[in-house]
Each structure stands twice: as structure tokens, then as C-alpha cells.
Amino acid sequence: MLKKFSIGLGLLFTLLLTGNSSVQAQELKIGFVNPQAVLNRMPEMKAVQQRLKNFADRKSLEIEQKELELQNAVNVYEQKKDVISAAAKATEEEKLQQMSNDLNEATRTAQQEIQNKRNELLGPLQNQIGAAISAVAEQKGLAYVLNTTTSSGDIIILYASQEYGSQYNITDAVMVELGI
């Protein structure tokens, strides 16, 4: 019984070693791309940027209007605060506080709406880039494709040899796939 167990364990160990060496023999190809560079070169990007700017400008005007209304209300309060009763003063201050809270909420909402609009406008372009990256990765037999930078612009790929970079940087190939 112990002999059969030892033989079985030996066979399992041999299979594990053999299976591991065949995995090591396969080459893992990893490409990298700068999707922001691709996005910036897309002809549609100028129209997207203009639409986003127009939307943000409209939201900014709305916020400026609310700020002006609040400032006017504060000015009116300042002029009459010395001649109104304590109860009226408290009511006016409560009204001003509510206007200030409304302004803060409107600002947060506008920022979120601008971000949502940005996502709405860029989403289709990013989907096109994603599809092109997948197509190029398939053509080149890549197992993984990494982004060269973070969303804030920090570099992720700190080093790639010139040979590796020219072979596995697929940014230009993605642009060709998109017809840019």
C-alpha cells in the first residue's frame, strides 16, 4: 500500500514538473498602447471637445447666475439687518443659508453632469479604441495589452528595450486600424 502511494506520488510529481516546463516554454507576449494619444488623434475629438466646452459653459453660467442671486440677497440683507426685528433677521439668515446650500448643491450637480456628459461623448470613441486594440492584439498574438499611462498622465511603462518597444508598442497600429 505504501509502495503504491509512493509510486503515485512520484508520478504526480513528474507530471507537475513536465506540465510546468511546457508552460514555461510558451512565450508570453505583452503589448502596450497609449489610448490617450489615439483619442487625441481621432478626428471626432475636436467636435467632442467643443460640445463638452459648450455644455460646461452653460453649466458655468447657471452657477454664476445663482451666485449673483445669492450675492444680491446678501446685499439686501446687509442693508436692512439693522432695522428689522430679530425674528425677521433669523428668517432672512435662514433663507440666505438655504440659498448657499442650494448653490453648493447646484455646483456639485453641475460638476457631475459635466462628467456624465464627458463620459457620454467619449464613450463611443473609447469603445472604438477598445475594439481596435483587441483587433491589433489578436493580429499580433498578444496575451495582454497594457496602457502606457494612468488616467492622470503618470507613466506606467517605465522601461521597454528599443527592440521590444518597436515590436510591442501597438499605438500606431491601433491608429491605422481606426483609419487615423
Phi and psi in degrees as a GROMACS rama.xvg file:
@    title "Ramachandran Plot"
@    xaxis  label "Phi"
@    yaxis  label "Psi"
@TYPE xy
-65.5953  -35.245  LEU-2
-66.5387  -41.9424  LYS-3
-63.9456  -40.1374  LYS-4
-63.4485  -42.4084  PHE-5
-65.0179  -41.4632  SER-6
-65.284  -44.0517  ILE-7
-61.7481  -41.575  GLY-8
-65.8025  -39.5857  LEU-9
-63.9881  -42.9857  GLY-10
-63.7357  -42.2118  LEU-11
-61.8314  -43.7368  LEU-12
-61.9277  -43.465  PHE-13
-63.2114  -43.1627  THR-14
-63.0809  -41.1126  LEU-15
-62.9605  -42.4258  LEU-16
-66.5301  -42.1137  LEU-17
-66.3968  -44.7689  THR-18
-62.5564  -38.0394  GLY-19
-67.4468  -38.8142  ASN-20
-70.0082  -32.1938  SER-21
-70.4563  -32.68  SER-22
-68.0413  -39.9651  VAL-23
-66.952  -27.2297  GLN-24
-72.5955  -23.3549  ALA-25
-75.3702  137.614  GLN-26
-87.2021  129.751  GLU-27
-94.9665  115.705  LEU-28
-100.067  124.878  LYS-29
-122.319  121.184  ILE-30
-101.381  172.289  GLY-31
-145.459  153.966  PHE-32
-147.163  151.879  VAL-33
-109.207  89.5342  ASN-34
-64.8511  -26.831  PRO-35
-66.1883  -39.0848  GLN-36
-63.9239  -39.7445  ALA-37
-64.717  -46.9738  VAL-38
-58.513  -44.0479  LEU-39
-64.491  -26.5135  ASN-40
-88.649  -10.4165  ARG-41
-68.7139  133.088  MET-42
-60.4472  -31.3395  PRO-43
-68.5957  -17.1051  GLU-44
-63.2619  -36.5468  MET-45
-62.2005  -43.4364  LYS-46
-64.9942  -40.325  ALA-47
-62.4138  -46.0687  VAL-48
-61.5071  -40.5361  GLN-49
-66.5586  -43.6766  GLN-50
-62.8148  -41.1566  ARG-51
-65.8862  -40.4171  LEU-52
-63.5099  -44.8853  LYS-53
-59.9996  -43.1112  ASN-54
-63.9244  -46.4414  PHE-55
-63.7894  -37.8425  ALA-56
-63.238  -41.6705  ASP-57
-62.3219  -42.9925  ARG-58
-65.1377  -38.6621  LYS-59
-63.2353  -41.5439  SER-60
-63.0842  -39.9132  LEU-61
-61.1338  -43.6273  GLU-62
-66.8254  -43.0738  ILE-63
-59.8465  -38.2654  GLU-64
-63.1311  -43.9787  GLN-65
-65.3687  -37.818  LYS-66
-63.0951  -41.4914  GLU-67
-64.1521  -42.8935  LEU-68
-60.7657  -43.1515  GLU-69
-63.8779  -45.4274  LEU-70
-61.7484  -41.5914  GLN-71
-62.4656  -42.5817  ASN-72
-64.2562  -38.8037  ALA-73
-63.9598  -43.5934  VAL-74
-60.9841  -43.9315  ASN-75
-62.2592  -44.2589  VAL-76
-61.0355  -45.3597  TYR-77
-59.5047  -36.1055  GLU-78
-71.8123  -32.2231  GLN-79
-109.317  -0.735423  LYS-80
-63.2978  -27.9753  LYS-81
-80.1615  -14.4518  ASP-82
-113.105  -0.393289  VAL-83
-102.706  161.086  ILE-84
-70.3188  165.394  SER-85
-62.2656  -38.7925  ALA-86
-65.7431  -42.4324  ALA-87
-66.7801  -37.2609  ALA-88
-61.7311  -45.9421  LYS-89
-62.2575  -40.7603  ALA-90
-63.787  -44.5904  THR-91
-64.0397  -42.4965  GLU-92
-64.9944  -38.0974  GLU-93
-64.273  -41.4156  GLU-94
-62.1513  -43.3821  LYS-95
-64.6262  -40.745  LEU-96
-62.6245  -41.249  GLN-97
-65.0393  -40.342  GLN-98
-62.9048  -39.984  MET-99
-64.6952  -43.6406  SER-100
-62.0735  -41.4903  ASN-101
-62.771  -40.0246  ASP-102
-63.1277  -45.3585  LEU-103
-61.5451  -42.2275  ASN-104
-66.0774  -40.967  GLU-105
-63.5249  -37.3765  ALA-106
-64.7942  -47.1008  THR-107
-61.2962  -43.612  ARG-108
-62.7294  -43.42  THR-109
-62.2322  -42.9032  ALA-110
-61.2971  -42.2304  GLN-111
-66.1344  -40.2803  GLN-112
-64.5511  -38.0683  GLU-113
-64.766  -43.1284  ILE-114
-63.4628  -42.4705  GLN-115
-62.7819  -41.3841  ASN-116
-63.9213  -41.4208  LYS-117
-59.2313  -48.0392  ARG-118
-61.9741  -40.5799  ASN-119
-62.7207  -42.752  GLU-120
-77.0019  -36.9537  LEU-121
-85.5582  -21.1282  LEU-122
-51.7809  -51.8758  GLY-123
-61.2316  -37.725  PRO-124
-67.3362  -41.8345  LEU-125
-65.5439  -34.8115  GLN-126
-64.752  -41.2676  ASN-127
-61.5597  -43.6005  GLN-128
-63.4876  -43.426  ILE-129
-59.7959  -42.3552  GLY-130
-65.5111  -40.1966  ALA-131
-66.7555  -39.4377  ALA-132
-61.3674  -45.4706  ILE-133
-60.6818  -43.1259  SER-134
-63.5355  -45.3146  ALA-135
-66.9596  -40.2447  VAL-136
-61.2438  -41.7049  ALA-137
-62.8678  -45.4859  GLU-138
-60.0713  -38.4079  GLN-139
-91.7016  -2.2696  LYS-140
68.2727  37.1121  GLY-141
-86.051  138.221  LEU-142
-81.7399  -36.4772  ALA-143
-139.157  151.97  TYR-144
-129.906  123.392  VAL-145
-100.282  150.341  LEU-146
-80.446  136.301  ASN-147
-76.9  -19.3117  THR-148
-139.049  161.207  THR-149
-82.1895  173.353  THR-150
-64.7992  -22.3807  SER-151
-91.2922  2.44223  SER-152
96.0641  -0.614525  GLY-153
-70.7648  141.166  ASP-154
-76.8184  133.014  ILE-155
-98.6084  -46.2597  ILE-156
-80.5618  101.002  ILE-157
-80.4804  -28.8761  LEU-158
-153.473  137.487  TYR-159
-146.226  127.836  ALA-160
-57.7063  158.227  SER-161
-59.2259  -41.7646  GLN-162
-64.5229  -46.7499  GLU-163
-65.5395  -43.1693  TYR-164
-60.0323  -44.5393  GLY-165
-69.9393  -28.9327  SER-166
-84.5184  -35.1298  GLN-167
-115.305  -0.954922  TYR-168
-81.7838  108.727  ASN-169
-100.089  12.2433  ILE-170
-55.707  -49.9804  THR-171
-65.2723  -38.4291  ASP-172
-65.105  -35.5825  ALA-173
-66.0554  -40.4411  VAL-174
-62.8209  -40.7987  MET-175
-63.6254  -43.3591  VAL-176
-58.2395  -35.5297  GLU-177
-84.4505  -5.90001  LEU-178
77.7542  25.3985  GLY-179
